[in-house]
């Protein structure tokens, strides 16, 4: 167990939920000072851009599974060693399509991002790891990237520009 009295004040403030920022935690000053107003304006948009990008990728993959059909998706999953029938295909459609929409909107963000991180973790370590890193050789590069992004979203939540924030609740 960590003795909180030995931690720097900034970590104690973060652990207790205090949003005050000490000087050593502030963003560095831009090398080109005229960019500071631009950065101040666009930095709050960074998290929604990440969420929408991850959500869009999931929506496209989930929609592909819908168009293929759950039965055909189940056959492909069985061929890859995941022979759990149509129920797994439906679960993946739900996680990717509905989850992608929700992550992009910032609704039930943590729940769906965690589900995606778990899916990508299984794919990374169980299915693609033995092929090496490069996705060009069916490696784990792609699933690791999206799994880590989903984990980050699960840890952070929807952020300021999210439906979770608008309704004041998270799942």
N, C-alpha and C positions, 0 to 999 in steps of 0.2 A: 504494500500500500504506500502511496506517495504522501509524504508529509507536506501539506499545503503551505505551511509556513516557510518551506525552503524553496518554493517556486517563485520566479519573478512575478511582480505585481500584474503584468499583462496577462499571464496565464491564469492567475486567480480570477481576474476580472472576466475573462472569457468563460471560465468554468462556472462562474456564478451568474452568467447571462448578462453581465454589464456590457453595454455597447460603447463605452468610452474608449477612445483610441489614444494611446500614448504616442509621443513623438517618434519612438523607434518602430512603431507599427504603421505609420502613415506611408502612403505611396511615395516613391521617390519623385523628386521634382524632375520634370522633363528636361532633357538636354537642350531642346529648343523651346524656350518659355512660351512662345506664341501658340504652342499646341495645348497648353494647359486647359483653356476653356473647352476645346474640342474633346479632350479626354474626359473632363468632368461631365460633359454632356452625354458621351457615349458609353462610359463604363457601366452605368446601370442597365444598359441594353445587352451587355455581354451574356448574362445568365439566361435571359429569354431566348437569345440566339442559339445558345448551346441546347436548351430544352427543345426548341423547334427543330433543330437539325437532327437530334437523336430521335425525336418523335416521328419526323418525316421518314427517316430511314426505316423505322419499325413499321410505319403505316404501309410503305411500299412492299415490304416483305410479308406482312400480314395479309395484304390484299392479294398478293400472288398466291398465297395458300388458299384464300377464299376462291379465287378463280380456278385453281387447280381442283378444288373440291376436297373436303375432309377425307373421303375414302382414298382418293389418289395420294393425298399427302401422307396418310397412314401407311400406304404401301412403300413410299419413299423412305419414311422413317424406319420402317421394318428392315428395308434393304441396308440401311446404315447402322443397324443393330439396336434400334429403339422400337421393339415390337410390342407396343402397348395398345395397339388398336386405334380406333378412331377417337377415343377419348383424349389421347395425347395430341393428336392433330387439332382437335377443337380447343384444347388448352393453349396450344401455341398460337392459334389464330386469335384467341381472346387476348393473350399477353401481348402479341405483336400489334394487332390492329387496334383493338380497344385501348390497350396500354399505350400505344404510340400516340393515339389521339389525345388521351388524357395527359401524357407527359408533355406534349406540345402545348396544351392548354394550361398546364399546371394544375390539373385536377386529380386528386388522389395520387399525387406525384411520387411520394416516397414509396407507397405500396407497389405501384407498377414499375418504378425504376428498380426496386429490389427484386421483383420477379424477373425482370429482364436481365439483371446482373447474375442471378442464379442460372437462368437459361444459358447465358453466354459463358458462364463459368463451367457448366457441364460440357458445352460444346468445345470450349478451349481445351480443357484438360482431359476429357474422355474421348473426344472425337478427332480433334485436329492436332493435338500436341505431338503425336508420333510422326507427323508430316514435316515438322520443323516450323520455322517462323513464317516464311513467305506465303502469302495467300495465293500467289501465282502457282504454287505447288500444293494447294489445298492445306496450307499451314494455318496456324492459330493467330496470325497477325490481326485479321479483321475482327474476329470474335473477342480477342483480348482487348482491343481498342474500344469496342462498343460495350464490352462488359465493364471496363474501368470507367468509361463515361457514365454508364448507368449507375454504377456504384457511387460515383461522385454526386449524381443527381439524387440518389436515395439518401445520401448523408446530408446534403444541403437542403433538400426540399424544393418546392416550387419557386421560392424567392418572392421579391416584391411585386413583380408583374405576373401573378398567377391567380387562377380561380381559387386555389386553396387560401391564398391571402385575402381575396375578396370576400369569401364566405366565413373566414376566420376559423377554419377547422382544417385539420389534416387527418388522413387515414394512416 
